[in-house]
Amino acid sequence: MPFAPFTGVNHHYGSIQYGCAFLQDETELTFVWLFKAWLEAMGGRHPVSIITDQDAAIGLADRKVFPNTRHRLCLRHIKKKFGEKLSHIYFSKSKFKRELKICIHWTYEVHEFDEKWKTLIKDYNLHNNEWLTDLYDIREKWVPIYHRNTFYAGMNTTGRNEGANSFFQDFVSPTTNLTEFVVRYDHAITKIVQKEMKEDYVSEHKDRVIFGKNLLLKHAATIYTRNIFDKFQEQLVDSIRFKSEEIYCDEVSKTYLVKDKEGPAKFTVKLKPNTYEASCTCQYFEFMGLP
């Protein structure tokens, strides 16, 4: 029977289980039942975002049960197909593969992605490739730029779910019956909870390693768990690579052009000093949850 775990991210940036189900089949009707049952178990609270495989039945069920939830397709599963569909140009160290990676991962404006995609299609004479045409038609479902304004805890793939499948394989096998599964699943969940409790203890009782005497880091150390603090510190240290230039200012806001000193990356940052609001075209805060 298909095993369907619901996997998320906790406050230590570790994987957490919200529940699971066994399915009789993988039709739209079954997925509608699955999502409704899970929604009931979650007290009626809809998820902000969800990542799934490219399955038509899942997509139809998702729109019916979670109409306000942002649904995206697993990027890794789509990228795996490039090697199958475009093997003559998509291979290790190929120029096309490098340019496609830049197009998908390193574009921060919709028009920028569109321009690079169309250039690739033209340069490599791929106008008649139906698979690429169909993929472009559903670009809002899988290209990162269309989802960076929504909280996904930094995820682009269903990798954590696949990790959950691997994790449960240590506790169950194809010969495990349902009664045994319930007991073993409980043991597996207990192990996950114990790991989280251990991280809670470490975060509460161990001091953070802070580089220098930075006041932002000192404050962050008091509000973030250990793992999240490490990610915040990486961002702060990495910000040294950038330089900013004020390009607009009025009574309400200021706008800066922020450039990478070592590369072509550039972003627009808007600040409202009176309300302490800020936004950046990289949308890292919206997507990841960290400034």
Secondary structure, DSSP 8 states (H G I E B T S, - for coil): --EEEEEEE-TTS-EEEEEEEE-S--SHHHHHHHHHHHHHHTTT---SEEEE-S-HHHHHHHHHH-TTSEEEE-HHHHHHHHHHH-TTT-STT-HHHHHHHHHHHS--SHHHHHHHHHHHHHHTT-TT-HHHHHHHHTGGGT-GGGTTTS--TT--SSHHHHHHHHHHHTT--TT--HHHHHHHHHHHHHHHHHHHHHHHHHHHHS----STT-HHHHHHHHHS-HHHHHHHHHHHHHGGGEEEEEEEE-SS-EEEEEEETTSS-EEEEEEETTTTEEEETT-HHHHHS--
